[in-house]
């Protein structure tokens, strides 16, 4: 039986806050470990998340397109993205949404 798209969308939306805040927690902790004071790292994370949301809202392409636009070859972003890919972050996000959506079908 195909999944109910409304249930899948609702599960993804409800869970996404937790998924995104986990990622932001990691970015904050990384900034602290790199030398920023905790309060500055937290403000940086919040402002960056807001700016990213605004960029995505106005961007006509996919999040992947925007990611590619901000990642210069040999730059800091591409180096960080490589570290995330090495650790399977994208795949983990996919699996997390699949798990959340699967829970709605078993209830």
Secondary structure as the mmCIF struct_conf table of DSSP 4:
data_model
#
loop_
_struct_conf.conf_type_id
_struct_conf.id
_struct_conf.beg_label_comp_id
_struct_conf.beg_label_asym_id
_struct_conf.beg_label_seq_id
_struct_conf.end_label_comp_id
_struct_conf.end_label_asym_id
_struct_conf.end_label_seq_id
HELX_RH_AL_P HELX_RH_AL_P1 UNK A 5 UNK A 33
TURN_TY1_P TURN_TY1_P1 UNK A 34 UNK A 35
HELX_RH_AL_P HELX_RH_AL_P2 UNK A 38 UNK A 58
BEND BEND1 UNK A 60 UNK A 61
HELX_RH_AL_P HELX_RH_AL_P3 UNK A 63 UNK A 70
TURN_TY1_P TURN_TY1_P2 UNK A 73 UNK A 74
BEND BEND2 UNK A 75 UNK A 75
HELX_RH_AL_P HELX_RH_AL_P4 UNK A 76 UNK A 86
TURN_TY1_P TURN_TY1_P3 UNK A 87 UNK A 88
HELX_RH_AL_P HELX_RH_AL_P5 UNK A 89 UNK A 105
TURN_TY1_P TURN_TY1_P4 UNK A 106 UNK A 106
#
